[in-house]
Amino acid sequence: MGDEKRERQSLVEVVCPVCRHTEIISIPKEDIPKCPKCGKRMLVKELLTEGKSY
Ligand SMILES: [Zn+2]
């Protein structure tokens, strides 16, 4: 009963290597985005959570 499947996802901070624009995204739900300013693929800067819900 009530056995809900929870999607494991992690919050990561991504940063643009060019202009240092940062965003917080959840993976694997979201792909690593491209910088809205430069169009460069952003890099994972920091892992904020490891699949833990809060
Ligand atoms: Zn940029």
mmCIF file of the protein (N, C-alpha, C, O) and its ligand, coordinates in Angstrom:
data_MODEL
# 
_entry.id   MODEL 
# 
loop_
_entity.id 
_entity.type 
_entity.pdbx_number_of_molecules 
1 polymer     1 
2 non-polymer 1 
# 
_entity_poly.entity_id                      1 
_entity_poly.type                           'polypeptide(L)' 
_entity_poly.nstd_linkage                   no 
_entity_poly.nstd_monomer                   no 
_entity_poly.pdbx_seq_one_letter_code       MGDEKRERQSLVEVVCPVCRHTEIISIPKEDIPKCPKCGKRMLVKELLTEGKSY 
_entity_poly.pdbx_seq_one_letter_code_can   MGDEKRERQSLVEVVCPVCRHTEIISIPKEDIPKCPKCGKRMLVKELLTEGKSY 
_entity_poly.pdbx_strand_id                 A 
# 
loop_
_entity_poly_seq.entity_id 
_entity_poly_seq.num 
_entity_poly_seq.mon_id 
_entity_poly_seq.hetero 
1 1  MET n 
1 2  GLY n 
1 3  ASP n 
1 4  GLU n 
1 5  LYS n 
1 6  ARG n 
1 7  GLU n 
1 8  ARG n 
1 9  GLN n 
1 10 SER n 
1 11 LEU n 
1 12 VAL n 
1 13 GLU n 
1 14 VAL n 
1 15 VAL n 
1 16 CYS n 
1 17 PRO n 
1 18 VAL n 
1 19 CYS n 
1 20 ARG n 
1 21 HIS n 
1 22 THR n 
1 23 GLU n 
1 24 ILE n 
1 25 ILE n 
1 26 SER n 
1 27 ILE n 
1 28 PRO n 
1 29 LYS n 
1 30 GLU n 
1 31 ASP n 
1 32 ILE n 
1 33 PRO n 
1 34 LYS n 
1 35 CYS n 
1 36 PRO n 
1 37 LYS n 
1 38 CYS n 
1 39 GLY n 
1 40 LYS n 
1 41 ARG n 
1 42 MET n 
1 43 LEU n 
1 44 VAL n 
1 45 LYS n 
1 46 GLU n 
1 47 LEU n 
1 48 LEU n 
1 49 THR n 
1 50 GLU n 
1 51 GLY n 
1 52 LYS n 
1 53 SER n 
1 54 TYR n 
# 
loop_
_struct_asym.id 
_struct_asym.entity_id 
A 1 
B 2 
# 
loop_
_chem_comp.id 
_chem_comp.type 
_chem_comp.mon_nstd_flag 
ARG 'L-peptide linking' y 
ASP 'L-peptide linking' y 
CYS 'L-peptide linking' y 
GLN 'L-peptide linking' y 
GLU 'L-peptide linking' y 
GLY 'peptide linking'   y 
HIS 'L-peptide linking' y 
ILE 'L-peptide linking' y 
LEU 'L-peptide linking' y 
LYS 'L-peptide linking' y 
MET 'L-peptide linking' y 
PRO 'L-peptide linking' y 
SER 'L-peptide linking' y 
THR 'L-peptide linking' y 
TYR 'L-peptide linking' y 
VAL 'L-peptide linking' y 
ZN  non-polymer         . 
# 
_pdbx_entity_nonpoly.entity_id   2 
_pdbx_entity_nonpoly.name        ? 
_pdbx_entity_nonpoly.comp_id     ZN 
# 
_pdbx_nonpoly_scheme.asym_id         B 
_pdbx_nonpoly_scheme.entity_id       2 
_pdbx_nonpoly_scheme.mon_id          ZN 
_pdbx_nonpoly_scheme.ndb_seq_num     1 
_pdbx_nonpoly_scheme.pdb_seq_num     101 
_pdbx_nonpoly_scheme.auth_seq_num    101 
_pdbx_nonpoly_scheme.pdb_mon_id      ZN 
_pdbx_nonpoly_scheme.auth_mon_id     ZN 
_pdbx_nonpoly_scheme.pdb_strand_id   A 
_pdbx_nonpoly_scheme.pdb_ins_code    . 
# 
loop_
_atom_site.group_PDB 
_atom_site.id 
_atom_site.type_symbol 
_atom_site.label_atom_id 
_atom_site.label_alt_id 
_atom_site.label_comp_id 
_atom_site.label_asym_id 
_atom_site.label_entity_id 
_atom_site.label_seq_id 
_atom_site.pdbx_PDB_ins_code 
_atom_site.Cartn_x 
_atom_site.Cartn_y 
_atom_site.Cartn_z 
_atom_site.occupancy 
_atom_site.B_iso_or_equiv 
_atom_site.pdbx_formal_charge 
_atom_site.auth_seq_id 
_atom_site.auth_comp_id 
_atom_site.auth_asym_id 
_atom_site.auth_atom_id 
_atom_site.pdbx_PDB_model_num 
ATOM   1   N  N  . MET A 1 1  ? 0.837  -1.205 0.000   1.00 0.00 ? 1   MET A N  1 
ATOM   2   C  CA . MET A 1 1  ? 0.000  0.000  0.000   1.00 0.00 ? 1   MET A CA 1 
ATOM   3   C  C  . MET A 1 1  ? 0.869  1.251  0.000   1.00 0.00 ? 1   MET A C  1 
ATOM   4   O  O  . MET A 1 1  ? 1.875  1.335  0.704   1.00 0.00 ? 1   MET A O  1 
ATOM   5   N  N  . GLY A 1 2  ? 0.466  2.185  -0.781  1.00 0.00 ? 2   GLY A N  1 
ATOM   6   C  CA . GLY A 1 2  ? 1.157  3.472  -0.764  1.00 0.00 ? 2   GLY A CA 1 
ATOM   7   C  C  . GLY A 1 2  ? 2.637  3.379  -1.076  1.00 0.00 ? 2   GLY A C  1 
ATOM   8   O  O  . GLY A 1 2  ? 3.448  4.141  -0.550  1.00 0.00 ? 2   GLY A O  1 
ATOM   9   N  N  . ASP A 1 3  ? 2.971  2.447  -1.926  1.00 0.00 ? 3   ASP A N  1 
ATOM   10  C  CA . ASP A 1 3  ? 4.384  2.298  -2.245  1.00 0.00 ? 3   ASP A CA 1 
ATOM   11  C  C  . ASP A 1 3  ? 4.733  3.169  -3.442  1.00 0.00 ? 3   ASP A C  1 
ATOM   12  O  O  . ASP A 1 3  ? 4.740  2.716  -4.587  1.00 0.00 ? 3   ASP A O  1 
ATOM   13  N  N  . GLU A 1 4  ? 5.015  4.398  -3.153  1.00 0.00 ? 4   GLU A N  1 
ATOM   14  C  CA . GLU A 1 4  ? 5.287  5.342  -4.230  1.00 0.00 ? 4   GLU A CA 1 
ATOM   15  C  C  . GLU A 1 4  ? 6.730  5.264  -4.671  1.00 0.00 ? 4   GLU A C  1 
ATOM   16  O  O  . GLU A 1 4  ? 7.654  5.162  -3.864  1.00 0.00 ? 4   GLU A O  1 
ATOM   17  N  N  . LYS A 1 5  ? 6.889  5.314  -5.962  1.00 0.00 ? 5   LYS A N  1 
ATOM   18  C  CA . LYS A 1 5  ? 8.253  5.372  -6.468  1.00 0.00 ? 5   LYS A CA 1 
ATOM   19  C  C  . LYS A 1 5  ? 8.721  6.814  -6.467  1.00 0.00 ? 5   LYS A C  1 
ATOM   20  O  O  . LYS A 1 5  ? 8.080  7.697  -7.036  1.00 0.00 ? 5   LYS A O  1 
ATOM   21  N  N  . ARG A 1 6  ? 9.812  7.025  -5.838  1.00 0.00 ? 6   ARG A N  1 
ATOM   22  C  CA . ARG A 1 6  ? 10.365 8.374  -5.835  1.00 0.00 ? 6   ARG A CA 1 
ATOM   23  C  C  . ARG A 1 6  ? 11.543 8.431  -6.788  1.00 0.00 ? 6   ARG A C  1 
ATOM   24  O  O  . ARG A 1 6  ? 12.443 7.591  -6.750  1.00 0.00 ? 6   ARG A O  1 
ATOM   25  N  N  . GLU A 1 7  ? 11.515 9.412  -7.618  1.00 0.00 ? 7   GLU A N  1 
ATOM   26  C  CA . GLU A 1 7  ? 12.641 9.583  -8.525  1.00 0.00 ? 7   GLU A CA 1 
ATOM   27  C  C  . GLU A 1 7  ? 13.825 10.148 -7.756  1.00 0.00 ? 7   GLU A C  1 
ATOM   28  O  O  . GLU A 1 7  ? 13.733 11.158 -7.059  1.00 0.00 ? 7   GLU A O  1 
ATOM   29  N  N  . ARG A 1 8  ? 14.919 9.460  -7.914  1.00 0.00 ? 8   ARG A N  1 
ATOM   30  C  CA . ARG A 1 8  ? 16.113 9.997  -7.280  1.00 0.00 ? 8   ARG A CA 1 
ATOM   31  C  C  . ARG A 1 8  ? 16.698 11.092 -8.150  1.00 0.00 ? 8   ARG A C  1 
ATOM   32  O  O  . ARG A 1 8  ? 16.979 10.881 -9.330  1.00 0.00 ? 8   ARG A O  1 
ATOM   33  N  N  . GLN A 1 9  ? 16.873 12.218 -7.580  1.00 0.00 ? 9   GLN A N  1 
ATOM   34  C  CA . GLN A 1 9  ? 17.485 13.280 -8.342  1.00 0.00 ? 9   GLN A CA 1 
ATOM   35  C  C  . GLN A 1 9  ? 18.402 14.093 -7.446  1.00 0.00 ? 9   GLN A C  1 
ATOM   36  O  O  . GLN A 1 9  ? 18.204 14.198 -6.236  1.00 0.00 ? 9   GLN A O  1 
ATOM   37  N  N  . SER A 1 10 ? 19.377 14.644 -8.068  1.00 0.00 ? 10  SER A N  1 
ATOM   38  C  CA . SER A 1 10 ? 20.360 15.420 -7.338  1.00 0.00 ? 10  SER A CA 1 
ATOM   39  C  C  . SER A 1 10 ? 20.364 16.850 -7.856  1.00 0.00 ? 10  SER A C  1 
ATOM   40  O  O  . SER A 1 10 ? 20.233 17.096 -9.055  1.00 0.00 ? 10  SER A O  1 
ATOM   41  N  N  . LEU A 1 11 ? 20.513 17.769 -6.944  1.00 0.00 ? 11  LEU A N  1 
ATOM   42  C  CA . LEU A 1 11 ? 20.661 19.154 -7.350  1.00 0.00 ? 11  LEU A CA 1 
ATOM   43  C  C  . LEU A 1 11 ? 22.132 19.455 -7.586  1.00 0.00 ? 11  LEU A C  1 
ATOM   44  O  O  . LEU A 1 11 ? 22.988 19.133 -6.762  1.00 0.00 ? 11  LEU A O  1 
ATOM   45  N  N  . VAL A 1 12 ? 22.404 20.063 -8.700  1.00 0.00 ? 12  VAL A N  1 
ATOM   46  C  CA . VAL A 1 12 ? 23.775 20.440 -8.991  1.00 0.00 ? 12  VAL A CA 1 
ATOM   47  C  C  . VAL A 1 12 ? 23.822 21.907 -9.413  1.00 0.00 ? 12  VAL A C  1 
ATOM   48  O  O  . VAL A 1 12 ? 22.879 22.442 -9.996  1.00 0.00 ? 12  VAL A O  1 
ATOM   49  N  N  . GLU A 1 13 ? 24.934 22.524 -9.102  1.00 0.00 ? 13  GLU A N  1 
ATOM   50  C  CA . GLU A 1 13 ? 25.154 23.881 -9.575  1.00 0.00 ? 13  GLU A CA 1 
ATOM   51  C  C  . GLU A 1 13 ? 26.026 23.795 -10.815 1.00 0.00 ? 13  GLU A C  1 
ATOM   52  O  O  . GLU A 1 13 ? 27.101 23.195 -10.799 1.00 0.00 ? 13  GLU A O  1 
ATOM   53  N  N  . VAL A 1 14 ? 25.545 24.405 -11.888 1.00 0.00 ? 14  VAL A N  1 
ATOM   54  C  CA . VAL A 1 14 ? 26.326 24.413 -13.119 1.00 0.00 ? 14  VAL A CA 1 
ATOM   55  C  C  . VAL A 1 14 ? 26.792 25.829 -13.404 1.00 0.00 ? 14  VAL A C  1 
ATOM   56  O  O  . VAL A 1 14 ? 26.120 26.805 -13.071 1.00 0.00 ? 14  VAL A O  1 
ATOM   57  N  N  . VAL A 1 15 ? 27.949 25.916 -14.023 1.00 0.00 ? 15  VAL A N  1 
ATOM   58  C  CA . VAL A 1 15 ? 28.532 27.224 -14.285 1.00 0.00 ? 15  VAL A CA 1 
ATOM   59  C  C  . VAL A 1 15 ? 29.000 27.306 -15.735 1.00 0.00 ? 15  VAL A C  1 
ATOM   60  O  O  . VAL A 1 15 ? 29.509 26.332 -16.290 1.00 0.00 ? 15  VAL A O  1 
ATOM   61  N  N  . CYS A 1 16 ? 28.824 28.459 -16.329 1.00 0.00 ? 16  CYS A N  1 
ATOM   62  C  CA . CYS A 1 16 ? 29.347 28.689 -17.668 1.00 0.00 ? 16  CYS A CA 1 
ATOM   63  C  C  . CYS A 1 16 ? 30.844 28.978 -17.573 1.00 0.00 ? 16  CYS A C  1 
ATOM   64  O  O  . CYS A 1 16 ? 31.259 29.833 -16.791 1.00 0.00 ? 16  CYS A O  1 
ATOM   65  N  N  . PRO A 1 17 ? 31.656 28.274 -18.359 1.00 0.00 ? 17  PRO A N  1 
ATOM   66  C  CA . PRO A 1 17 ? 33.101 28.473 -18.298 1.00 0.00 ? 17  PRO A CA 1 
ATOM   67  C  C  . PRO A 1 17 ? 33.535 29.823 -18.864 1.00 0.00 ? 17  PRO A C  1 
ATOM   68  O  O  . PRO A 1 17 ? 34.663 30.266 -18.647 1.00 0.00 ? 17  PRO A O  1 
ATOM   69  N  N  . VAL A 1 18 ? 32.640 30.457 -19.578 1.00 0.00 ? 18  VAL A N  1 
ATOM   70  C  CA . VAL A 1 18 ? 33.006 31.708 -20.231 1.00 0.00 ? 18  VAL A CA 1 
ATOM   71  C  C  . VAL A 1 18 ? 32.636 32.923 -19.376 1.00 0.00 ? 18  VAL A C  1 
ATOM   72  O  O  . VAL A 1 18 ? 33.483 33.762 -19.068 1.00 0.00 ? 18  VAL A O  1 
ATOM   73  N  N  . CYS A 1 19 ? 31.358 33.000 -18.999 1.00 0.00 ? 19  CYS A N  1 
ATOM   74  C  CA . CYS A 1 19 ? 30.902 34.208 -18.320 1.00 0.00 ? 19  CYS A CA 1 
ATOM   75  C  C  . CYS A 1 19 ? 30.563 33.999 -16.853 1.00 0.00 ? 19  CYS A C  1 
ATOM   76  O  O  . CYS A 1 19 ? 30.145 34.928 -16.162 1.00 0.00 ? 19  CYS A O  1 
ATOM   77  N  N  . ARG A 1 20 ? 30.748 32.757 -16.381 1.00 0.00 ? 20  ARG A N  1 
ATOM   78  C  CA . ARG A 1 20 ? 30.519 32.461 -14.968 1.00 0.00 ? 20  ARG A CA 1 
ATOM   79  C  C  . ARG A 1 20 ? 29.067 32.536 -14.544 1.00 0.00 ? 20  ARG A C  1 
ATOM   80  O  O  . ARG A 1 20 ? 28.764 32.626 -13.354 1.00 0.00 ? 20  ARG A O  1 
ATOM   81  N  N  . HIS A 1 21 ? 28.184 32.501 -15.500 1.00 0.00 ? 21  HIS A N  1 
ATOM   82  C  CA . HIS A 1 21 ? 26.764 32.443 -15.172 1.00 0.00 ? 21  HIS A CA 1 
ATOM   83  C  C  . HIS A 1 21 ? 26.464 31.086 -14.540 1.00 0.00 ? 21  HIS A C  1 
ATOM   84  O  O  . HIS A 1 21 ? 26.883 30.054 -15.064 1.00 0.00 ? 21  HIS A O  1 
ATOM   85  N  N  . THR A 1 22 ? 25.753 31.079 -13.436 1.00 0.00 ? 22  THR A N  1 
ATOM   86  C  CA . THR A 1 22 ? 25.460 29.815 -12.757 1.00 0.00 ? 22  THR A CA 1 
ATOM   87  C  C  . THR A 1 22 ? 23.958 29.557 -12.697 1.00 0.00 ? 22  THR A C  1 
ATOM   88  O  O  . THR A 1 22 ? 23.143 30.479 -12.673 1.00 0.00 ? 22  THR A O  1 
ATOM   89  N  N  . GLU A 1 23 ? 23.627 28.281 -12.675 1.00 0.00 ? 23  GLU A N  1 
ATOM   90  C  CA . GLU A 1 23 ? 22.238 27.875 -12.499 1.00 0.00 ? 23  GLU A CA 1 
ATOM   91  C  C  . GLU A 1 23 ? 22.190 26.644 -11.623 1.00 0.00 ? 23  GLU A C  1 
ATOM   92  O  O  . GLU A 1 23 ? 23.154 25.883 -11.544 1.00 0.00 ? 23  GLU A O  1 
ATOM   93  N  N  . ILE A 1 24 ? 21.054 26.454 -10.966 1.00 0.00 ? 24  ILE A N  1 
ATOM   94  C  CA . ILE A 1 24 ? 20.827 25.236 -10.201 1.00 0.00 ? 24  ILE A CA 1 
ATOM   95  C  C  . ILE A 1 24 ? 19.846 24.369 -10.977 1.00 0.00 ? 24  ILE A C  1 
ATOM   96  O  O  . ILE A 1 24 ? 18.756 24.810 -11.340 1.00 0.00 ? 24  ILE A O  1 
ATOM   97  N  N  . ILE A 1 25 ? 20.251 23.137 -11.223 1.00 0.00 ? 25  ILE A N  1 
ATOM   98  C  CA . ILE A 1 25 ? 19.373 22.220 -11.937 1.00 0.00 ? 25  ILE A CA 1 
ATOM   99  C  C  . ILE A 1 25 ? 19.288 20.910 -11.180 1.00 0.00 ? 25  ILE A C  1 
ATOM   100 O  O  . ILE A 1 25 ? 20.094 20.634 -10.291 1.00 0.00 ? 25  ILE A O  1 
ATOM   101 N  N  . SER A 1 26 ? 18.303 20.111 -11.543 1.00 0.00 ? 26  SER A N  1 
ATOM   102 C  CA . SER A 1 26 ? 18.195 18.782 -10.954 1.00 0.00 ? 26  SER A CA 1 
ATOM   103 C  C  . SER A 1 26 ? 18.504 17.748 -12.020 1.00 0.00 ? 26  SER A C  1 
ATOM   104 O  O  . SER A 1 26 ? 17.958 17.799 -13.122 1.00 0.00 ? 26  SER A O  1 
ATOM   105 N  N  . ILE A 1 27 ? 19.367 16.825 -11.695 1.00 0.00 ? 27  ILE A N  1 
ATOM   106 C  CA . ILE A 1 27 ? 19.687 15.730 -12.608 1.00 0.00 ? 27  ILE A CA 1 
ATOM   107 C  C  . ILE A 1 27 ? 19.216 14.412 -12.003 1.00 0.00 ? 27  ILE A C  1 
ATOM   108 O  O  . ILE A 1 27 ? 19.119 14.340 -10.778 1.00 0.00 ? 27  ILE A O  1 
ATOM   109 N  N  . PRO A 1 28 ? 18.925 13.392 -12.749 1.00 0.00 ? 28  PRO A N  1 
ATOM   110 C  CA . PRO A 1 28 ? 19.015 13.341 -14.213 1.00 0.00 ? 28  PRO A CA 1 
ATOM   111 C  C  . PRO A 1 28 ? 17.768 13.866 -14.917 1.00 0.00 ? 28  PRO A C  1 
ATOM   112 O  O  . PRO A 1 28 ? 17.617 13.713 -16.129 1.00 0.00 ? 28  PRO A O  1 
ATOM   113 N  N  . LYS A 1 29 ? 16.894 14.474 -14.159 1.00 0.00 ? 29  LYS A N  1 
ATOM   114 C  CA . LYS A 1 29 ? 15.657 14.968 -14.754 1.00 0.00 ? 29  LYS A CA 1 
ATOM   115 C  C  . LYS A 1 29 ? 15.938 16.005 -15.839 1.00 0.00 ? 29  LYS A C  1 
ATOM   116 O  O  . LYS A 1 29 ? 15.295 16.022 -16.889 1.00 0.00 ? 29  LYS A O  1 
ATOM   117 N  N  . GLU A 1 30 ? 16.901 16.856 -15.564 1.00 0.00 ? 30  GLU A N  1 
ATOM   118 C  CA . GLU A 1 30 ? 17.251 17.882 -16.534 1.00 0.00 ? 30  GLU A CA 1 
ATOM   119 C  C  . GLU A 1 30 ? 18.643 17.624 -17.089 1.00 0.00 ? 30  GLU A C  1 
ATOM   120 O  O  . GLU A 1 30 ? 19.525 17.139 -16.380 1.00 0.00 ? 30  GLU A O  1 
ATOM   121 N  N  . ASP A 1 31 ? 18.827 17.942 -18.325 1.00 0.00 ? 31  ASP A N  1 
ATOM   122 C  CA . ASP A 1 31 ? 20.161 17.842 -18.909 1.00 0.00 ? 31  ASP A CA 1 
ATOM   123 C  C  . ASP A 1 31 ? 20.962 19.081 -18.543 1.00 0.00 ? 31  ASP A C  1 
ATOM   124 O  O  . ASP A 1 31 ? 20.413 20.111 -18.152 1.00 0.00 ? 31  ASP A O  1 
ATOM   125 N  N  . ILE A 1 32 ? 22.254 18.952 -18.677 1.00 0.00 ? 32  ILE A N  1 
ATOM   126 C  CA . ILE A 1 32 ? 23.100 20.114 -18.457 1.00 0.00 ? 32  ILE A CA 1 
ATOM   127 C  C  . ILE A 1 32 ? 22.744 21.169 -19.511 1.00 0.00 ? 32  ILE A C  1 
ATOM   128 O  O  . ILE A 1 32 ? 22.844 20.912 -20.711 1.00 0.00 ? 32  ILE A O  1 
ATOM   129 N  N  . PRO A 1 33 ? 22.340 22.329 -19.067 1.00 0.00 ? 33  PRO A N  1 
ATOM   130 C  CA . PRO A 1 33 ? 21.879 23.339 -20.028 1.00 0.00 ? 33  PRO A CA 1 
ATOM   131 C  C  . PRO A 1 33 ? 23.029 24.075 -20.691 1.00 0.00 ? 33  PRO A C  1 
ATOM   132 O  O  . PRO A 1 33 ? 24.185 23.981 -20.277 1.00 0.00 ? 33  PRO A O  1 
ATOM   133 N  N  . LYS A 1 34 ? 22.679 24.795 -21.709 1.00 0.00 ? 34  LYS A N  1 
ATOM   134 C  CA . LYS A 1 34 ? 23.652 25.689 -22.321 1.00 0.00 ? 34  LYS A CA 1 
ATOM   135 C  C  . LYS A 1 34 ? 23.457 27.084 -21.743 1.00 0.00 ? 34  LYS A C  1 
ATOM   136 O  O  . LYS A 1 34 ? 22.357 27.471 -21.350 1.00 0.00 ? 34  LYS A O  1 
ATOM   137 N  N  . CYS A 1 35 ? 24.537 27.808 -21.705 1.00 0.00 ? 35  CYS A N  1 
ATOM   138 C  CA . CYS A 1 35 ? 24.476 29.160 -21.177 1.00 0.00 ? 35  CYS A CA 1 
ATOM   139 C  C  . CYS A 1 35 ? 23.542 30.011 -22.039 1.00 0.00 ? 35  CYS A C  1 
ATOM   140 O  O  . CYS A 1 35 ? 23.683 30.045 -23.262 1.00 0.00 ? 35  CYS A O  1 
ATOM   141 N  N  . PRO A 1 36 ? 22.593 30.694 -21.407 1.00 0.00 ? 36  PRO A N  1 
ATOM   142 C  CA . PRO A 1 36 ? 21.666 31.525 -22.174 1.00 0.00 ? 36  PRO A CA 1 
ATOM   143 C  C  . PRO A 1 36 ? 22.341 32.716 -22.837 1.00 0.00 ? 36  PRO A C  1 
ATOM   144 O  O  . PRO A 1 36 ? 21.818 33.288 -23.794 1.00 0.00 ? 36  PRO A O  1 
ATOM   145 N  N  . LYS A 1 37 ? 23.498 33.080 -22.322 1.00 0.00 ? 37  LYS A N  1 
ATOM   146 C  CA . LYS A 1 37 ? 24.212 34.229 -22.894 1.00 0.00 ? 37  LYS A CA 1 
ATOM   147 C  C  . LYS A 1 37 ? 25.158 33.817 -24.015 1.00 0.00 ? 37  LYS A C  1 
ATOM   148 O  O  . LYS A 1 37 ? 25.192 34.433 -25.081 1.00 0.00 ? 37  LYS A O  1 
ATOM   149 N  N  . CYS A 1 38 ? 25.932 32.752 -23.747 1.00 0.00 ? 38  CYS A N  1 
ATOM   150 C  CA . CYS A 1 38 ? 27.002 32.373 -24.667 1.00 0.00 ? 38  CYS A CA 1 
ATOM   151 C  C  . CYS A 1 38 ? 26.631 31.204 -25.572 1.00 0.00 ? 38  CYS A C  1 
ATOM   152 O  O  . CYS A 1 38 ? 27.204 31.043 -26.649 1.00 0.00 ? 38  CYS A O  1 
ATOM   153 N  N  . GLY A 1 39 ? 25.681 30.392 -25.138 1.00 0.00 ? 39  GLY A N  1 
ATOM   154 C  CA . GLY A 1 39 ? 25.362 29.190 -25.887 1.00 0.00 ? 39  GLY A CA 1 
ATOM   155 C  C  . GLY A 1 39 ? 26.368 28.081 -25.657 1.00 0.00 ? 39  GLY A C  1 
ATOM   156 O  O  . GLY A 1 39 ? 26.334 27.054 -26.336 1.00 0.00 ? 39  GLY A O  1 
ATOM   157 N  N  . LYS A 1 40 ? 27.263 28.283 -24.703 1.00 0.00 ? 40  LYS A N  1 
ATOM   158 C  CA . LYS A 1 40 ? 28.246 27.252 -24.356 1.00 0.00 ? 40  LYS A CA 1 
ATOM   159 C  C  . LYS A 1 40 ? 27.621 26.248 -23.408 1.00 0.00 ? 40  LYS A C  1 
ATOM   160 O  O  . LYS A 1 40 ? 26.777 26.598 -22.582 1.00 0.00 ? 40  LYS A O  1 
ATOM   161 N  N  . ARG A 1 41 ? 28.043 24.998 -23.532 1.00 0.00 ? 41  ARG A N  1 
ATOM   162 C  CA . ARG A 1 41 ? 27.574 23.980 -22.612 1.00 0.00 ? 41  ARG A CA 1 
ATOM   163 C  C  . ARG A 1 41 ? 28.161 24.262 -21.235 1.00 0.00 ? 41  ARG A C  1 
ATOM   164 O  O  . ARG A 1 41 ? 29.363 24.482 -21.084 1.00 0.00 ? 41  ARG A O  1 
ATOM   165 N  N  . MET A 1 42 ? 27.288 24.249 -20.244 1.00 0.00 ? 42  MET A N  1 
ATOM   166 C  CA . MET A 1 42 ? 27.735 24.595 -18.905 1.00 0.00 ? 42  MET A CA 1 
ATOM   167 C  C  . MET A 1 42 ? 28.350 23.390 -18.205 1.00 0.00 ? 42  MET A C  1 
ATOM   168 O  O  . MET A 1 42 ? 28.090 22.246 -18.578 1.00 0.00 ? 42  MET A O  1 
ATOM   169 N  N  . LEU A 1 43 ? 29.160 23.653 -17.196 1.00 0.00 ? 43  LEU A N  1 
ATOM   170 C  CA . LEU A 1 43 ? 29.874 22.605 -16.485 1.00 0.00 ? 43  LEU A CA 1 
ATOM   171 C  C  . LEU A 1 43 ? 29.317 22.441 -15.083 1.00 0.00 ? 43  LEU A C  1 
ATOM   172 O  O  . LEU A 1 43 ? 28.861 23.404 -14.465 1.00 0.00 ? 43  LEU A O  1 
ATOM   173 N  N  . VAL A 1 44 ? 29.360 21.211 -14.587 1.00 0.00 ? 44  VAL A N  1 
ATOM   174 C  CA . VAL A 1 44 ? 28.931 20.984 -13.220 1.00 0.00 ? 44  VAL A CA 1 
ATOM   175 C  C  . VAL A 1 44 ? 29.976 21.547 -12.273 1.00 0.00 ? 44  VAL A C  1 
ATOM   176 O  O  . VAL A 1 44 ? 31.143 21.157 -12.302 1.00 0.00 ? 44  VAL A O  1 
ATOM   177 N  N  . LYS A 1 45 ? 29.539 22.456 -11.450 1.00 0.00 ? 45  LYS A N  1 
ATOM   178 C  CA . LYS A 1 45 ? 30.460 23.107 -10.528 1.00 0.00 ? 45  LYS A CA 1 
ATOM   179 C  C  . LYS A 1 45 ? 30.448 22.419 -9.164  1.00 0.00 ? 45  LYS A C  1 
ATOM   180 O  O  . LYS A 1 45 ? 31.491 22.196 -8.549  1.00 0.00 ? 45  LYS A O  1 
ATOM   181 N  N  . GLU A 1 46 ? 29.244 22.091 -8.714  1.00 0.00 ? 46  GLU A N  1 
ATOM   182 C  CA . GLU A 1 46 ? 29.140 21.544 -7.373  1.00 0.00 ? 46  GLU A CA 1 
ATOM   183 C  C  . GLU A 1 46 ? 27.905 20.668 -7.247  1.00 0.00 ? 46  GLU A C  1 
ATOM   184 O  O  . GLU A 1 46 ? 26.833 21.005 -7.750  1.00 0.00 ? 46  GLU A O  1 
ATOM   185 N  N  . LEU A 1 47 ? 28.069 19.555 -6.577  1.00 0.00 ? 47  LEU A N  1 
ATOM   186 C  CA . LEU A 1 47 ? 26.939 18.688 -6.299  1.00 0.00 ? 47  LEU A CA 1 
ATOM   187 C  C  . LEU A 1 47 ? 26.337 19.107 -4.955  1.00 0.00 ? 47  LEU A C  1 
ATOM   188 O  O  . LEU A 1 47 ? 26.998 19.056 -3.918  1.00 0.00 ? 47  LEU A O  1 
ATOM   189 N  N  . LEU A 1 48 ? 25.086 19.517 -4.999  1.00 0.00 ? 48  LEU A N  1 
ATOM   190 C  CA . LEU A 1 48 ? 24.482 20.076 -3.800  1.00 0.00 ? 48  LEU A CA 1 
ATOM   191 C  C  . LEU A 1 48 ? 23.819 19.006 -2.941  1.00 0.00 ? 48  LEU A C  1 
ATOM   192 O  O  . LEU A 1 48 ? 23.903 19.051 -1.714  1.00 0.00 ? 48  LEU A O  1 
ATOM   193 N  N  . THR A 1 49 ? 23.166 18.053 -3.577  1.00 0.00 ? 49  THR A N  1 
ATOM   194 C  CA . THR A 1 49 ? 22.517 16.970 -2.831  1.00 0.00 ? 49  THR A CA 1 
ATOM   195 C  C  . THR A 1 49 ? 22.757 15.666 -3.545  1.00 0.00 ? 49  THR A C  1 
ATOM   196 O  O  . THR A 1 49 ? 22.961 15.639 -4.758  1.00 0.00 ? 49  THR A O  1 
ATOM   197 N  N  . GLU A 1 50 ? 22.734 14.592 -2.798  1.00 0.00 ? 50  GLU A N  1 
ATOM   198 C  CA . GLU A 1 50 ? 22.900 13.291 -3.416  1.00 0.00 ? 50  GLU A CA 1 
ATOM   199 C  C  . GLU A 1 50 ? 21.658 12.451 -3.227  1.00 0.00 ? 50  GLU A C  1 
ATOM   200 O  O  . GLU A 1 50 ? 21.591 11.596 -2.344  1.00 0.00 ? 50  GLU A O  1 
ATOM   201 N  N  . GLY A 1 51 ? 20.681 12.707 -4.067  1.00 0.00 ? 51  GLY A N  1 
ATOM   202 C  CA . GLY A 1 51 ? 19.492 11.893 -4.091  1.00 0.00 ? 51  GLY A CA 1 
ATOM   203 C  C  . GLY A 1 51 ? 18.681 11.880 -2.794  1.00 0.00 ? 51  GLY A C  1 
ATOM   204 O  O  . GLY A 1 51 ? 17.878 10.976 -2.561  1.00 0.00 ? 51  GLY A O  1 
ATOM   205 N  N  . LYS A 1 52 ? 18.900 12.880 -1.965  1.00 0.00 ? 52  LYS A N  1 
ATOM   206 C  CA . LYS A 1 52 ? 18.127 12.929 -0.724  1.00 0.00 ? 52  LYS A CA 1 
ATOM   207 C  C  . LYS A 1 52 ? 17.042 13.995 -0.847  1.00 0.00 ? 52  LYS A C  1 
ATOM   208 O  O  . LYS A 1 52 ? 17.286 15.109 -1.309  1.00 0.00 ? 52  LYS A O  1 
ATOM   209 N  N  . SER A 1 53 ? 15.886 13.635 -0.438  1.00 0.00 ? 53  SER A N  1 
ATOM   210 C  CA . SER A 1 53 ? 14.822 14.624 -0.435  1.00 0.00 ? 53  SER A CA 1 
ATOM   211 C  C  . SER A 1 53 ? 14.833 15.318 0.929   1.00 0.00 ? 53  SER A C  1 
ATOM   212 O  O  . SER A 1 53 ? 15.256 14.749 1.935   1.00 0.00 ? 53  SER A O  1 
ATOM   213 N  N  . TYR A 1 54 ? 14.362 16.541 0.929   1.00 0.00 ? 54  TYR A N  1 
ATOM   214 C  CA . TYR A 1 54 ? 14.425 17.288 2.173   1.00 0.00 ? 54  TYR A CA 1 
ATOM   215 C  C  . TYR A 1 54 ? 13.075 17.765 2.648   1.00 0.00 ? 54  TYR A C  1 
ATOM   216 O  O  . TYR A 1 54 ? 12.982 18.412 3.691   1.00 0.00 ? 54  TYR A O  1 
HETATM 217 ZN ZN . ZN  B 2 .  ? 28.121 32.128 -20.574 1.00 0.00 2 101 ZN  A ZN 1 
# 
